[in-house]
Amino acid sequence: MHPPSADDWFRKVYDDHHAQVLGYCLRRAAPDPEAATAETFLVVWRRRDELRSREDMLPWLYGTARRVLANQRRGRSRMMRLTTRLRWTPSREEPAPEAVVVRREQDRQVVDALSRLLPADREVIRLTVWEELSRSQVGDILGCSDRAVTMRLHRAVRRLERELHLTSHRTRARALAPKTEATND
């Protein structure tokens, strides 16, 4: 006779002990006993190859459930502390509508100027500024040294500044251009 497959073994352990593990979690007034039970059996599933040789699974399951419950309690405690801290953090006032409009226009100008750069310049700026990666992480992605990333970023930022400068000149020129009225002859 062949030993049961890992799936069959797990199914048997689950069928034999699910009610007992759930009862264990319920008796300990777990905030979410079903989740704790499910997480306990997830550990069993992940470690099924090493656990198949165990004779008596129930003590091991109880020990695992105990650790899962402790992790749940620590997580809830951290969440409560964070919620309390956030409750006492003063909220920022909403900006005035004028500031929002100006900020959106500035953001649009930056995005437009960025789109006019070469793809390599856009990528190095996005990785360092938007994704907040370090020079060495960007170097790993781009396949170059930290120093090369620094140089590429410096050049890309200079090009972006030029584009933004040109954009502001174009915007001012349009605003200052005399308005021509259509005449009906």
PyMOL commands that set and color helices and strands:
alter all, ss='L'
color gray80, all
select helices_A, chain A and resi 6-27+33-46+48-51+57-87+97-115+119-130+135-142+146-176
alter helices_A, ss='H'
color red, helices_A
deselect
rebuild
show_as cartoon
